[in-house]
Amino acid sequence: MERDLEQFLGVAHGHKTWLAGVLALGALLYWVSEFHPTAMPVWAPWDFSWLEYLATALALVWFLRGLARTPTQARLSTGRRVAFLLGIIALYAVTQTRFDYMAQHMFFMNRIQHVVMHHIGPFLIALGCAGKTINQGMPRWLRQLLARRPVESVIRVLQQPALAAFLFVGLFYFWLIPPIHFRAMIDHRLYAVMNWSMVLDGILFWSLVLDPRPKPPARISFGTRIALSIGVMFPQIILGALITFSTRDLYPFYDLCGRLFPSIGALEDQLIGGIVIWIPPSMMSVIGALVVLRAFQVYDESTPEEPTHDIPASLTVG
């Protein structure tokens, strides 16, 4: 069965077979989305994006190819595989299905979308620890490109603890500045930049925090990871509270484009959206700290104790 999987994914015969399959499926989805949108099932993209489709499809294919190439005893646990797959599915669901349409017509749905993009999806992907597996499934030229010093240097800078926390909170705030949010929602190019920044920043941050390894080879210590996870919680609570208790419409775009649920007015929509900003991200921070604490406990239990030596009687007091 494993050999069949390898042949199907092109492990033994190069990349052309699976790449052709990915492109063919993408072309089919694009055609149906463009010319027969009413025929699209719920799971299919209502507004097809090649970039988002390829990011999802290639991540899944490289992950499966990487698993096929990894010896059985060295493969990720079932739990980590499930976490990674759920993270990819969650990101796909809020960016490529009709949920994206809903997020463009209700503020609270837009907030749910961004919480999934910035917190839940990247959290699950980071929890999956699938980087090495995906790397094994990539084409050799791409592995060599990602291993070059400029790429590693950029990632190392972005994952400096203070900068990582600043970007994680700052980007969430930035896209909610009312004039900037309005502009991003009416400009499809800026809208794509906003969404991609949420996803990439979320993956960088949670990959730093949820690294199960000790330092080194992890970039930061367990204590710093817990501090980061909890530290980013408080600015988001403040932001959520400010929006929740606001008495004026901060985001008129949703009235302009037409709300999906007319029975929910601007202030009610804003109140629900503020709660979405307030509660779920706080819970994710607490869960993240608990995951790091558990990783430290596992590491501590697996570390052999240093041998103790009897103190010479001549050195004892009394």
VOKOL-391213 format. One record per residue (C-alpha): residue in one letter; residue number from 1; x, y, z. Coordinates in steps of 0.05 Angstrom, whole numbers, plus 32768, in hexadecimal, padded with zeros to 4 digits. Example, Ala and Ser with C-alpha at 12.3 -4.5 7.8 and 13.67 -1.06 7.14 Angstrom:
2
ATOM  gugu  gunu     u     v     w
ATOM     a     1  80F6  7FA6  809C
ATOM     s     2  8111  7FEB  808F
end
This chain:
318
ATOM  gugu  gunu     u     v     w
ATOM     m     1  8000  8000  8000
ATOM     e     2  8039  802F  8011
ATOM     r     3  8059  8020  7FCE
ATOM     d     4  8018  8030  7FAA
ATOM     l     5  8014  8072  7FCF
ATOM     e     6  805A  8083  7FBA
ATOM     q     7  804B  8074  7F71
ATOM     f     8  800A  809B  7F73
ATOM     l     9  802D  80D9  7F90
ATOM     g    10  8067  80D4  7F60
ATOM     v    11  809C  80C5  7F94
ATOM     a    12  80BD  8090  7F69
ATOM     h    13  80AF  80B1  7F26
ATOM     g    14  80BB  80FC  7F30
ATOM     h    15  808B  8135  7F39
ATOM     k    16  8068  813A  7EF6
ATOM     t    17  802E  810B  7F05
ATOM     w    18  8016  812B  7F45
ATOM     l    19  8024  8172  7F2C
ATOM     a    20  7FFA  8164  7EEE
ATOM     g    21  7FC2  814A  7F1A
ATOM     v    22  7FC4  8188  7F47
ATOM     l    23  7FC3  81B7  7F0B
ATOM     a    24  7F8B  8190  7EE9
ATOM     l    25  7F5F  8192  7F27
ATOM     g    26  7F6E  81DC  7F2F
ATOM     a    27  7F5B  81E9  7EE7
ATOM     l    28  7F1A  81C3  7EF0
ATOM     l    29  7F08  81EA  7F30
ATOM     y    30  7F19  822C  7F0E
ATOM     w    31  7EED  821C  7ED2
ATOM     v    32  7EB2  8207  7EFB
ATOM     s    33  7EBA  8242  7F2A
ATOM     e    34  7EBF  8273  7EF0
ATOM     f    35  7E89  8258  7EC2
ATOM     h    36  7E5B  822D  7EEC
ATOM     p    37  7E5E  8249  7F33
ATOM     t    38  7E1A  822D  7F46
ATOM     a    39  7E34  81E7  7F3A
ATOM     m    40  7E6B  81EE  7F6D
ATOM     p    41  7E63  81C2  7FAB
ATOM     v    42  7E68  81E0  7FF1
ATOM     w    43  7EB1  81CB  7FF9
ATOM     a    44  7EC7  81E8  7FB6
ATOM     p    45  7EE3  822E  7FAD
ATOM     w    46  7EAD  8261  7F9E
ATOM     d    47  7EE2  8294  7F86
ATOM     f    48  7F1C  826A  7F6E
ATOM     s    49  7F63  8282  7F7D
ATOM     w    50  7F9D  825D  7F5D
ATOM     l    51  7FCD  8275  7F94
ATOM     e    52  7FA2  825D  7FCE
ATOM     y    53  7F90  821C  7FAA
ATOM     l    54  7FD9  820B  7F9A
ATOM     a    55  7FF0  821C  7FE0
ATOM     t    56  7FBD  81EC  7FFC
ATOM     a    57  7FC4  81B5  7FC9
ATOM     l    58  8010  81B5  7FC8
ATOM     a    59  8015  81B6  8013
ATOM     l    60  7FE9  8178  8016
ATOM     v    61  800D  8153  7FDE
ATOM     w    62  8052  8163  7FFA
ATOM     f    63  803B  814C  803E
ATOM     l    64  8021  810A  8024
ATOM     r    65  8060  80FF  7FF9
ATOM     g    66  808B  8110  8035
ATOM     l    67  8066  80DC  805F
ATOM     a    68  8070  80A8  8029
ATOM     r    69  80BB  80B7  8028
ATOM     t    70  80C4  80B6  8073
ATOM     p    71  80D3  8073  8095
ATOM     t    72  8097  8059  80BC
ATOM     q    73  80B9  805F  8100
ATOM     a    74  80CD  80A8  80F2
ATOM     r    75  8089  80C1  80DB
ATOM     l    76  805F  80F4  80FF
ATOM     s    77  802D  80D9  8131
ATOM     t    78  7FE4  80D3  811C
ATOM     g    79  7FD1  810D  8148
ATOM     r    80  8003  813C  8126
ATOM     r    81  7FED  8125  80E1
ATOM     v    82  7FA4  8133  80F2
ATOM     a    83  7FB6  8178  810F
ATOM     f    84  7FDB  818C  80D0
ATOM     l    85  7FA3  8174  80A2
ATOM     l    86  7F6E  8197  80CB
ATOM     g    87  7F96  81D7  80C9
ATOM     i    88  7F9B  81D5  807D
ATOM     i    89  7F51  81C5  8077
ATOM     a    90  7F3F  81FE  80A5
ATOM     l    91  7F67  8230  807C
ATOM     y    92  7F49  8216  803B
ATOM     a    93  7F03  821A  8058
ATOM     v    94  7F07  8264  806A
ATOM     t    95  7F2C  827B  802C
ATOM     q    96  7F12  8253  7FF1
ATOM     t    97  7ECB  823D  8002
ATOM     r    98  7E8C  8268  8007
ATOM     f    99  7EA2  827B  804D
ATOM     d   100  7ECE  82AF  802C
ATOM     y   101  7E90  82CF  800D
ATOM     m   102  7E6F  82D0  8052
ATOM     a   103  7EAD  82F0  8070
ATOM     q   104  7EA7  8329  803D
ATOM     h   105  7E5F  8338  8052
ATOM     m   106  7E5F  8333  809E
ATOM     f   107  7E93  834F  80CD
ATOM     f   108  7E8E  8317  8100
ATOM     m   109  7E97  82E3  80C9
ATOM     n   110  7ED5  8309  80B2
ATOM     r   111  7EF0  8305  80F9
ATOM     i   112  7EE2  82BA  80FC
ATOM     q   113  7F08  82B4  80BA
ATOM     h   114  7F44  82DA  80D5
ATOM     v   115  7F45  82B4  8117
ATOM     v   116  7F48  8273  80EE
ATOM     m   117  7F7E  8291  80C0
ATOM     h   118  7FA9  82AE  80F7
ATOM     h   119  7F9D  8280  8132
ATOM     i   120  7F78  823D  8129
ATOM     g   121  7F92  8227  80E5
ATOM     p   122  7FDB  823B  80F0
ATOM     f   123  7FD7  821F  8137
ATOM     l   124  7FC2  81DB  811D
ATOM     i   125  7FF6  81DD  80E5
ATOM     a   126  802D  81EE  8117
ATOM     l   127  8014  81B8  8147
ATOM     g   128  801C  8186  810E
ATOM     c   129  8067  8193  810A
ATOM     a   130  8064  817F  80C1
ATOM     g   131  809C  81AB  80A8
ATOM     k   132  80CF  8173  80A1
ATOM     t   133  809C  8145  8081
ATOM     i   134  8087  817A  804E
ATOM     n   135  80D0  8188  803F
ATOM     q   136  80DA  813E  802F
ATOM     g   137  80A1  8141  7FFD
ATOM     m   138  80B7  8180  7FD9
ATOM     p   139  80DE  8181  7F98
ATOM     r   140  8129  8182  7FA5
ATOM     w   141  8133  81C7  7F85
ATOM     l   142  80FF  81E6  7FB4
ATOM     r   143  811F  81C6  7FF1
ATOM     q   144  8162  81E3  7FDC
ATOM     l   145  8143  8227  7FD1
ATOM     l   146  8122  8229  8016
ATOM     a   147  8162  8211  8037
ATOM     r   148  818A  824D  801D
ATOM     r   149  81A4  827F  804F
ATOM     p   150  8179  82BB  8039
ATOM     v   151  8139  8294  8045
ATOM     e   152  814F  827A  8088
ATOM     s   153  8167  82BF  809C
ATOM     v   154  8124  82DF  808D
ATOM     i   155  80FF  82AA  80B5
ATOM     r   156  8130  82B0  80EF
ATOM     v   157  8125  82FC  80F2
ATOM     l   158  80D9  82F5  80EE
ATOM     q   159  80DA  82C2  8126
ATOM     q   160  8101  82ED  8157
ATOM     p   161  80D4  82EA  8194
ATOM     a   162  80C6  8335  819B
ATOM     l   163  80BB  833F  8151
ATOM     a   164  8091  8300  814A
ATOM     a   165  8062  8318  8182
ATOM     f   166  8060  835E  8165
ATOM     l   167  804D  8345  8120
ATOM     f   168  801B  8314  813A
ATOM     v   169  7FF5  8349  8161
ATOM     g   170  8006  8383  8134
ATOM     l   171  7FEB  8365  80F4
ATOM     f   172  7FAA  8352  8116
ATOM     y   173  7FA3  839A  812D
ATOM     f   174  7FBA  83B8  80EB
ATOM     w   175  7F85  8398  80BF
ATOM     l   176  7F4F  83AE  80F0
ATOM     i   177  7F60  83F8  80EC
ATOM     p   178  7F1E  840F  80CE
ATOM     p   179  7F38  8435  8090
ATOM     i   180  7F6A  83FD  8080
ATOM     h   181  7F36  83C7  808A
ATOM     f   182  7F06  83EC  805C
ATOM     r   183  7F3C  83F2  8026
ATOM     a   184  7F50  83A9  802C
ATOM     m   185  7F08  8392  8025
ATOM     i   186  7EFB  83BA  7FE4
ATOM     d   187  7F3F  83AB  7FC3
ATOM     h   188  7F45  8361  7FB1
ATOM     r   189  7F91  8365  7FAD
ATOM     l   190  7F97  8384  7FF2
ATOM     y   191  7F64  8352  800B
ATOM     a   192  7F91  8319  7FF4
ATOM     v   193  7FCD  833A  8016
ATOM     m   194  7FA6  8340  8057
ATOM     n   195  7F92  82F7  8057
ATOM     w   196  7FD6  82DD  8043
ATOM     s   197  7FF8  8307  8079
ATOM     m   198  7FC9  82E9  80AD
ATOM     v   199  7FD8  82A2  8098
ATOM     l   200  8024  82A8  8090
ATOM     d   201  802D  82D0  80CF
ATOM     g   202  8002  829E  80F6
ATOM     i   203  802C  8264  80DD
ATOM     l   204  806E  8287  80EE
ATOM     f   205  8056  8299  8134
ATOM     w   206  8037  8257  8148
ATOM     s   207  8070  822F  812A
ATOM     l   208  809F  8256  8157
ATOM     v   209  8073  824D  8195
ATOM     l   210  805E  8204  818C
ATOM     d   211  80A2  81E7  817A
ATOM     p   212  80A4  81AA  81A7
ATOM     r   213  80F0  81A7  81A9
ATOM     p   214  811D  81C6  81DE
ATOM     k   215  814C  81FF  81D0
ATOM     p   216  8176  81F0  81A9
ATOM     p   217  8162  81DB  8174
ATOM     a   218  8122  8204  8180
ATOM     r   219  812C  824F  8179
ATOM     i   220  8113  8262  81BE
ATOM     s   221  810A  8242  8202
ATOM     f   222  80CA  8223  821D
ATOM     g   223  80C1  825D  824D
ATOM     t   224  80C6  8291  8216
ATOM     r   225  8094  826A  81EC
ATOM     i   226  8061  826A  8225
ATOM     a   227  806D  82B5  8230
ATOM     l   228  8061  82C2  81E6
ATOM     s   229  8021  8299  81E4
ATOM     i   230  8004  82BC  8221
ATOM     g   231  8021  8301  8211
ATOM     v   232  7FFD  8309  81CE
ATOM     m   233  7FBB  82FA  81F0
ATOM     f   234  7FB2  833C  8215
ATOM     p   235  7FB7  836D  81DA
ATOM     q   236  7F84  8343  81B5
ATOM     i   237  7F55  8344  81F1
ATOM     i   238  7F5B  8390  81F2
ATOM     l   239  7F4C  8395  81A7
ATOM     g   240  7F11  8366  81AD
ATOM     a   241  7EF5  838E  81E8
ATOM     l   242  7EFD  83D0  81C3
ATOM     i   243  7ED6  83B6  8187
ATOM     t   244  7EA2  8392  81B1
ATOM     f   245  7E8F  83CF  81DA
ATOM     s   246  7E94  8402  81A2
ATOM     t   247  7E54  842B  819A
ATOM     r   248  7E60  843F  8152
ATOM     d   249  7E68  841A  8111
ATOM     l   250  7EB3  8412  8106
ATOM     y   251  7EAE  83E9  80C7
ATOM     p   252  7E7A  8407  8096
ATOM     f   253  7E92  83DB  805D
ATOM     y   254  7E62  83A4  8071
ATOM     d   255  7E26  83D3  806D
ATOM     l   256  7E40  83EC  802A
ATOM     c   257  7E46  83A6  800B
ATOM     g   258  7E07  838B  802C
ATOM     r   259  7E06  8360  8069
ATOM     l   260  7DF9  8316  8060
ATOM     f   261  7DCA  8315  809C
ATOM     p   262  7DA1  8356  8099
ATOM     s   263  7D83  8347  80DE
ATOM     i   264  7DC8  8352  80FD
ATOM     g   265  7DD7  839D  80FE
ATOM     a   266  7E1B  83BE  80FC
ATOM     l   267  7E25  83C3  8148
ATOM     e   268  7E0D  837C  8154
ATOM     d   269  7E3B  8363  811D
ATOM     q   270  7E74  838A  813C
ATOM     l   271  7E64  8370  8182
ATOM     i   272  7E66  8327  816B
ATOM     g   273  7EA6  8335  8144
ATOM     g   274  7EC6  8354  8181
ATOM     i   275  7EB6  8316  81AA
ATOM     v   276  7ED4  82EB  8173
ATOM     i   277  7F14  8314  8178
ATOM     w   278  7F12  8312  81C5
ATOM     i   279  7F02  82CA  81D8
ATOM     p   280  7F1D  8297  81A5
ATOM     p   281  7F63  82B5  819E
ATOM     s   282  7F69  82B9  81EA
ATOM     m   283  7F56  826F  81EE
ATOM     m   284  7F8A  825E  81B9
ATOM     s   285  7FC0  8282  81E1
ATOM     v   286  7FAF  825A  821F
ATOM     i   287  7FAD  8219  81F8
ATOM     g   288  7FF0  822B  81D8
ATOM     a   289  8010  8237  821C
ATOM     l   290  7FF5  81F4  8234
ATOM     v   291  8011  81D0  81F7
ATOM     v   292  8055  81EF  8203
ATOM     l   293  8051  81DC  824D
ATOM     r   294  8041  8195  8239
ATOM     a   295  807C  8193  8208
ATOM     f   296  80AA  81AB  8241
ATOM     q   297  808F  8175  826F
ATOM     v   298  809C  813F  823A
ATOM     y   299  80E2  815A  822F
ATOM     d   300  80F0  815E  827A
ATOM     e   301  80D8  8116  8285
ATOM     s   302  8102  80FC  824C
ATOM     t   303  8142  811F  8264
ATOM     p   304  816D  80F1  828F
ATOM     e   305  817C  810C  82D3
ATOM     e   306  81C4  811F  82E1
ATOM     p   307  81E6  80ED  830F
ATOM     t   308  81EE  8105  8357
ATOM     h   309  822D  80F8  837E
ATOM     d   310  8233  80ED  83C8
ATOM     i   311  8250  8128  83EE
ATOM     p   312  8292  8115  8410
ATOM     a   313  828A  8111  845B
ATOM     s   314  82C3  8143  8462
ATOM     l   315  8298  8179  8441
ATOM     t   316  825A  816F  846C
ATOM     v   317  8249  819F  84A5
ATOM     g   318  8240  8182  84EA
end
